[in-house]
Amino acid sequence: MSLYPQPLAPALEAAEVVGRTTVRLDLDGVRGKAELMRRCGGALRLPGWVGGNWDALADALRDLSWLPAGGGGWLVAVTSWREYAGAARAGEWETFVEVLEEAVDFWRERGDGGPELVVVLADADADAGPVAGPVAGAPPRTPRLKRRRG
């Protein structure tokens, strides 16, 4: 199942109904990985030990112990993402989405009935078409090395 860009308001309403803690990750003006990592750190209130690389972000998203889970886990609404997705250096957006997908899968596959992580590509335009390439919540692709460089 692919998760297509969707309006923000219904996603927030659904999260509230099940008691998820909501986090807005606004990518407006993000032009590169360093700024993306700073935005992730601020929005997710990442602890100081989280470095500014893909592996550190992936590890942090599989922990989230510092971020209240509410009753149902977390909803991360990624907003203003289209410009970054289109302008990111080759592979950067895909790697970011892969990190998000892996985190979503990690929390879903725990199978203990505990909190889950949901990531939504929030779209201001309800009529926007599907994003090119995979998005968080999509089925796994061909297995890749779990460790990323940089």
PyRosetta script that sets phi, psi and omega in degrees:
from pyrosetta import init, pose_from_sequence

init()
pose = pose_from_sequence("MSLYPQPLAPALEAAEVVGRTTVRLDLDGVRGKAELMRRCGGALRLPGWVGGNWDALADALRDLSWLPAGGGGWLVAVTSWREYAGAARAGEWETFVEVLEEAVDFWRERGDGGPELVVVLADADADAGPVAGPVAGAPPRTPRLKRRRG")
pose.set_psi(1, 132.8)
pose.set_omega(1, 176.5)
pose.set_phi(2, -100.3)
pose.set_psi(2, 146.2)
pose.set_omega(2, 176.5)
pose.set_phi(3, -102.1)
pose.set_psi(3, 112.3)
pose.set_omega(3, -179.6)
pose.set_phi(4, -87.2)
pose.set_psi(4, 155.9)
pose.set_omega(4, 175.4)
pose.set_phi(5, -52.8)
pose.set_psi(5, 139.6)
pose.set_omega(5, -178.3)
pose.set_phi(6, -141.8)
pose.set_psi(6, 157.3)
pose.set_omega(6, 179.2)
pose.set_phi(7, -60.0)
pose.set_psi(7, 148.4)
pose.set_omega(7, -175.6)
pose.set_phi(8, -72.1)
pose.set_psi(8, -43.5)
pose.set_omega(8, -173.7)
pose.set_phi(9, -56.0)
pose.set_psi(9, -48.6)
pose.set_omega(9, 179.6)
pose.set_phi(10, -63.6)
pose.set_psi(10, -34.5)
pose.set_omega(10, 178.7)
pose.set_phi(11, -65.5)
pose.set_psi(11, -41.5)
pose.set_omega(11, 178.6)
pose.set_phi(12, -66.7)
pose.set_psi(12, -39.8)
pose.set_omega(12, 178.2)
pose.set_phi(13, -62.7)
pose.set_psi(13, -44.5)
pose.set_omega(13, 179.4)
pose.set_phi(14, -63.7)
pose.set_psi(14, -39.4)
pose.set_omega(14, 178.7)
pose.set_phi(15, -64.2)
pose.set_psi(15, -40.0)
pose.set_omega(15, 179.7)
pose.set_phi(16, -64.2)
pose.set_psi(16, -39.9)
pose.set_omega(16, -179.3)
pose.set_phi(17, -59.2)
pose.set_psi(17, -41.1)
pose.set_omega(17, -178.2)
pose.set_phi(18, -94.3)
pose.set_psi(18, 1.8)
pose.set_omega(18, 174.7)
pose.set_phi(19, 81.3)
pose.set_psi(19, 25.6)
pose.set_omega(19, 178.5)
pose.set_phi(20, -77.2)
pose.set_psi(20, 144.7)
pose.set_omega(20, 169.4)
pose.set_phi(21, -76.4)
pose.set_psi(21, 130.5)
pose.set_omega(21, -178.4)
pose.set_phi(22, -105.4)
pose.set_psi(22, 140.6)
pose.set_omega(22, 178.6)
pose.set_phi(23, -130.3)
pose.set_psi(23, 131.7)
pose.set_omega(23, 176.4)
pose.set_phi(24, -103.7)
pose.set_psi(24, 121.0)
pose.set_omega(24, 176.6)
pose.set_phi(25, -105.7)
pose.set_psi(25, 96.8)
pose.set_omega(25, -175.9)
pose.set_phi(26, -88.9)
pose.set_psi(26, 119.4)
pose.set_omega(26, -178.4)
pose.set_phi(27, -100.8)
pose.set_psi(27, 14.2)
pose.set_omega(27, 179.0)
pose.set_phi(28, -58.1)
pose.set_psi(28, 124.6)
pose.set_omega(28, 178.3)
pose.set_phi(29, 84.0)
pose.set_psi(29, -3.1)
pose.set_omega(29, 179.2)
pose.set_phi(30, -72.1)
pose.set_psi(30, 128.5)
pose.set_omega(30, -178.2)
pose.set_phi(31, -118.0)
pose.set_psi(31, -13.1)
pose.set_omega(31, -177.2)
pose.set_phi(32, -157.6)
pose.set_psi(32, 176.0)
pose.set_omega(32, -175.3)
pose.set_phi(33, -61.3)
pose.set_psi(33, -42.4)
pose.set_omega(33, -178.1)
pose.set_phi(34, -59.1)
pose.set_psi(34, -45.2)
pose.set_omega(34, 178.6)
pose.set_phi(35, -68.3)
pose.set_psi(35, -37.4)
pose.set_omega(35, 176.7)
pose.set_phi(36, -58.8)
pose.set_psi(36, -46.2)
pose.set_omega(36, -179.7)
pose.set_phi(37, -63.6)
pose.set_psi(37, -39.2)
pose.set_omega(37, 177.0)
pose.set_phi(38, -63.1)
pose.set_psi(38, -42.5)
pose.set_omega(38, 179.7)
pose.set_phi(39, -64.5)
pose.set_psi(39, -42.6)
pose.set_omega(39, 178.0)
pose.set_phi(40, -60.8)
pose.set_psi(40, -44.8)
pose.set_omega(40, -179.7)
pose.set_phi(41, -59.5)
pose.set_psi(41, -43.7)
pose.set_omega(41, -179.9)
pose.set_phi(42, -69.7)
pose.set_psi(42, -48.3)
pose.set_omega(42, -176.6)
pose.set_phi(43, -65.5)
pose.set_psi(43, -42.4)
pose.set_omega(43, -176.8)
pose.set_phi(44, -90.1)
pose.set_psi(44, 0.9)
pose.set_omega(44, -179.0)
pose.set_phi(45, 52.4)
pose.set_psi(45, 46.7)
pose.set_omega(45, -177.2)
pose.set_phi(46, -64.3)
pose.set_psi(46, 140.3)
pose.set_omega(46, 177.5)
pose.set_phi(47, -66.6)
pose.set_psi(47, 162.2)
pose.set_omega(47, -177.5)
pose.set_phi(48, -60.2)
pose.set_psi(48, -23.8)
pose.set_omega(48, -178.0)
pose.set_phi(49, -73.5)
pose.set_psi(49, -12.7)
pose.set_omega(49, -178.8)
pose.set_phi(50, -78.8)
pose.set_psi(50, 116.4)
pose.set_omega(50, 179.7)
pose.set_phi(51, -78.0)
pose.set_psi(51, 174.1)
pose.set_omega(51, -177.2)
pose.set_phi(52, -94.5)
pose.set_psi(52, 48.5)
pose.set_omega(52, 178.5)
pose.set_phi(53, -135.0)
pose.set_psi(53, 168.6)
pose.set_omega(53, -174.8)
pose.set_phi(54, -61.3)
pose.set_psi(54, -43.8)
pose.set_omega(54, -177.8)
pose.set_phi(55, -64.1)
pose.set_psi(55, -41.0)
pose.set_omega(55, 179.0)
pose.set_phi(56, -64.6)
pose.set_psi(56, -41.6)
pose.set_omega(56, 177.5)
pose.set_phi(57, -63.4)
pose.set_psi(57, -43.5)
pose.set_omega(57, 178.9)
pose.set_phi(58, -60.5)
pose.set_psi(58, -44.7)
pose.set_omega(58, 179.0)
pose.set_phi(59, -62.4)
pose.set_psi(59, -43.1)
pose.set_omega(59, -179.0)
pose.set_phi(60, -64.0)
pose.set_psi(60, -39.5)
pose.set_omega(60, -179.7)
pose.set_phi(61, -70.3)
pose.set_psi(61, -16.1)
pose.set_omega(61, 174.8)
pose.set_phi(62, -94.1)
pose.set_psi(62, 3.2)
pose.set_omega(62, 178.7)
pose.set_phi(63, -111.2)
pose.set_psi(63, -74.5)
pose.set_omega(63, 177.6)
pose.set_phi(64, 57.5)
pose.set_psi(64, 18.3)
pose.set_omega(64, -178.1)
pose.set_phi(65, -63.7)
pose.set_psi(65, -22.4)
pose.set_omega(65, -179.2)
pose.set_phi(66, -85.9)
pose.set_psi(66, -9.2)
pose.set_omega(66, -175.4)
pose.set_phi(67, -108.6)
pose.set_psi(67, 117.2)
pose.set_omega(67, -179.3)
pose.set_phi(68, -51.7)
pose.set_psi(68, 138.4)
pose.set_omega(68, -175.5)
pose.set_phi(69, -95.2)
pose.set_psi(69, -6.8)
pose.set_omega(69, -173.4)
pose.set_phi(70, 59.7)
pose.set_psi(70, -160.4)
pose.set_omega(70, 179.5)
pose.set_phi(71, -83.8)
pose.set_psi(71, -25.5)
pose.set_omega(71, -172.9)
pose.set_phi(72, -119.4)
pose.set_psi(72, 4.9)
pose.set_omega(72, -179.6)
pose.set_phi(73, 111.6)
pose.set_psi(73, -141.9)
pose.set_omega(73, -172.8)
pose.set_phi(74, -131.3)
pose.set_psi(74, 146.4)
pose.set_omega(74, 169.0)
pose.set_phi(75, -119.7)
pose.set_psi(75, 121.7)
pose.set_omega(75, 174.0)
pose.set_phi(76, -106.2)
pose.set_psi(76, 114.0)
pose.set_omega(76, 178.8)
pose.set_phi(77, -99.2)
pose.set_psi(77, 109.7)
pose.set_omega(77, 179.4)
pose.set_phi(78, -87.6)
pose.set_psi(78, 115.1)
pose.set_omega(78, -176.8)
pose.set_phi(79, -112.6)
pose.set_psi(79, 159.1)
pose.set_omega(79, 178.7)
pose.set_phi(80, 51.7)
pose.set_psi(80, 43.2)
pose.set_omega(80, -173.8)
pose.set_phi(81, -92.5)
pose.set_psi(81, -20.7)
pose.set_omega(81, -172.4)
pose.set_phi(82, -60.6)
pose.set_psi(82, -41.5)
pose.set_omega(82, -179.0)
pose.set_phi(83, -64.1)
pose.set_psi(83, -44.5)
pose.set_omega(83, 178.3)
pose.set_phi(84, -64.4)
pose.set_psi(84, -42.7)
pose.set_omega(84, -179.8)
pose.set_phi(85, -60.0)
pose.set_psi(85, -35.5)
pose.set_omega(85, -179.6)
pose.set_phi(86, -82.4)
pose.set_psi(86, -26.1)
pose.set_omega(86, -174.4)
pose.set_phi(87, -103.4)
pose.set_psi(87, -10.0)
pose.set_omega(87, -176.3)
pose.set_phi(88, -61.6)
pose.set_psi(88, 149.2)
pose.set_omega(88, 175.9)
pose.set_phi(89, -59.4)
pose.set_psi(89, 155.7)
pose.set_omega(89, -176.4)
pose.set_phi(90, -48.0)
pose.set_psi(90, 125.3)
pose.set_omega(90, 175.5)
pose.set_phi(91, 85.0)
pose.set_psi(91, -16.0)
pose.set_omega(91, -175.8)
pose.set_phi(92, -64.3)
pose.set_psi(92, -49.0)
pose.set_omega(92, 178.9)
pose.set_phi(93, -63.0)
pose.set_psi(93, -42.9)
pose.set_omega(93, 179.7)
pose.set_phi(94, -60.9)
pose.set_psi(94, -41.2)
pose.set_omega(94, 178.9)
pose.set_phi(95, -65.6)
pose.set_psi(95, -42.0)
pose.set_omega(95, 177.9)
pose.set_phi(96, -59.9)
pose.set_psi(96, -45.8)
pose.set_omega(96, 179.6)
pose.set_phi(97, -64.4)
pose.set_psi(97, -39.0)
pose.set_omega(97, 177.7)
pose.set_phi(98, -60.9)
pose.set_psi(98, -42.9)
pose.set_omega(98, 177.7)
pose.set_phi(99, -61.0)
pose.set_psi(99, -43.8)
pose.set_omega(99, 178.2)
pose.set_phi(100, -63.2)
pose.set_psi(100, -44.4)
pose.set_omega(100, 179.5)
pose.set_phi(101, -59.8)
pose.set_psi(101, -45.2)
pose.set_omega(101, -179.4)
pose.set_phi(102, -62.1)
pose.set_psi(102, -39.3)
pose.set_omega(102, 179.1)
pose.set_phi(103, -66.7)
pose.set_psi(103, -43.9)
pose.set_omega(103, 177.7)
pose.set_phi(104, -59.4)
pose.set_psi(104, -46.5)
pose.set_omega(104, 179.4)
pose.set_phi(105, -62.0)
pose.set_psi(105, -42.2)
pose.set_omega(105, 179.8)
pose.set_phi(106, -56.2)
pose.set_psi(106, -50.3)
pose.set_omega(106, -177.2)
pose.set_phi(107, -70.1)
pose.set_psi(107, -33.6)
pose.set_omega(107, 179.9)
pose.set_phi(108, -71.1)
pose.set_psi(108, -39.4)
pose.set_omega(108, -173.1)
pose.set_phi(109, -82.6)
pose.set_psi(109, -3.6)
pose.set_omega(109, 179.2)
pose.set_phi(110, -60.7)
pose.set_psi(110, -35.1)
pose.set_omega(110, 173.8)
pose.set_phi(111, 67.9)
pose.set_psi(111, 14.6)
pose.set_omega(111, -178.5)
pose.set_phi(112, -99.8)
pose.set_psi(112, 8.2)
pose.set_omega(112, -180.0)
pose.set_phi(113, 73.7)
pose.set_psi(113, 7.5)
pose.set_omega(113, -179.6)
pose.set_phi(114, -80.0)
pose.set_psi(114, -166.3)
pose.set_omega(114, -176.9)
pose.set_phi(115, -64.2)
pose.set_psi(115, 153.6)
pose.set_omega(115, 176.9)
pose.set_phi(116, -125.7)
pose.set_psi(116, 156.2)
pose.set_omega(116, 175.1)
pose.set_phi(117, -104.5)
pose.set_psi(117, 130.4)
pose.set_omega(117, 175.9)
pose.set_phi(118, -122.0)
pose.set_psi(118, 133.2)
pose.set_omega(118, 177.3)
pose.set_phi(119, -119.3)
pose.set_psi(119, 130.2)
pose.set_omega(119, -179.7)
pose.set_phi(120, -122.7)
pose.set_psi(120, 131.0)
pose.set_omega(120, 169.8)
pose.set_phi(121, -83.6)
pose.set_psi(121, 95.9)
pose.set_omega(121, -175.5)
pose.set_phi(122, -74.9)
pose.set_psi(122, 135.0)
pose.set_omega(122, -175.7)
pose.set_phi(123, -125.8)
pose.set_psi(123, 128.6)
pose.set_omega(123, 178.2)
pose.set_phi(124, -69.9)
pose.set_psi(124, -24.8)
pose.set_omega(124, -177.3)
pose.set_phi(125, -102.8)
pose.set_psi(125, 106.4)
pose.set_omega(125, -177.1)
pose.set_phi(126, -63.3)
pose.set_psi(126, -20.5)
pose.set_omega(126, -178.2)
pose.set_phi(127, -94.1)
pose.set_psi(127, 7.2)
pose.set_omega(127, -178.2)
pose.set_phi(128, -64.4)
pose.set_psi(128, 144.8)
pose.set_omega(128, 179.0)
pose.set_phi(129, -79.0)
pose.set_psi(129, 178.1)
pose.set_omega(129, -179.4)
pose.set_phi(130, -66.3)
pose.set_psi(130, 149.2)
pose.set_omega(130, 177.2)
pose.set_phi(131, -74.2)
pose.set_psi(131, 145.4)
pose.set_omega(131, 177.0)
pose.set_phi(132, -71.4)
pose.set_psi(132, 131.7)
pose.set_omega(132, 177.9)
pose.set_phi(133, 89.9)
pose.set_psi(133, 178.2)
pose.set_omega(133, -176.2)
pose.set_phi(134, -75.6)
pose.set_psi(134, 157.5)
pose.set_omega(134, 176.4)
pose.set_phi(135, -134.5)
pose.set_psi(135, 168.0)
pose.set_omega(135, -177.2)
pose.set_phi(136, -56.7)
pose.set_psi(136, 132.5)
pose.set_omega(136, -178.9)
pose.set_phi(137, 98.8)
pose.set_psi(137, -6.2)
pose.set_omega(137, 179.3)
pose.set_phi(138, -74.1)
pose.set_psi(138, 158.6)
pose.set_omega(138, 178.7)
pose.set_phi(139, -64.2)
pose.set_psi(139, 154.0)
pose.set_omega(139, -178.4)
pose.set_phi(140, -61.9)
pose.set_psi(140, 144.9)
pose.set_omega(140, 176.3)
pose.set_phi(141, -93.4)
pose.set_psi(141, -172.4)
pose.set_omega(141, 175.5)
pose.set_phi(142, -51.1)
pose.set_psi(142, 130.7)
pose.set_omega(142, -177.1)
pose.set_phi(143, -55.7)
pose.set_psi(143, 141.4)
pose.set_omega(143, 177.7)
pose.set_phi(144, -124.7)
pose.set_psi(144, 166.5)
pose.set_omega(144, 173.4)
pose.set_phi(145, -61.0)
pose.set_psi(145, 138.3)
pose.set_omega(145, -178.7)
pose.set_phi(146, -74.4)
pose.set_psi(146, -27.0)
pose.set_omega(146, -177.7)
pose.set_phi(147, -91.9)
pose.set_psi(147, 130.6)
pose.set_omega(147, -179.6)
pose.set_phi(148, -109.6)
pose.set_psi(148, 157.9)
pose.set_omega(148, 176.9)
pose.set_phi(149, -99.8)
pose.set_psi(149, 140.5)
pose.set_omega(149, 174.9)
pose.set_phi(150, 85.4)
pose.dump_pdb("model.pdb")
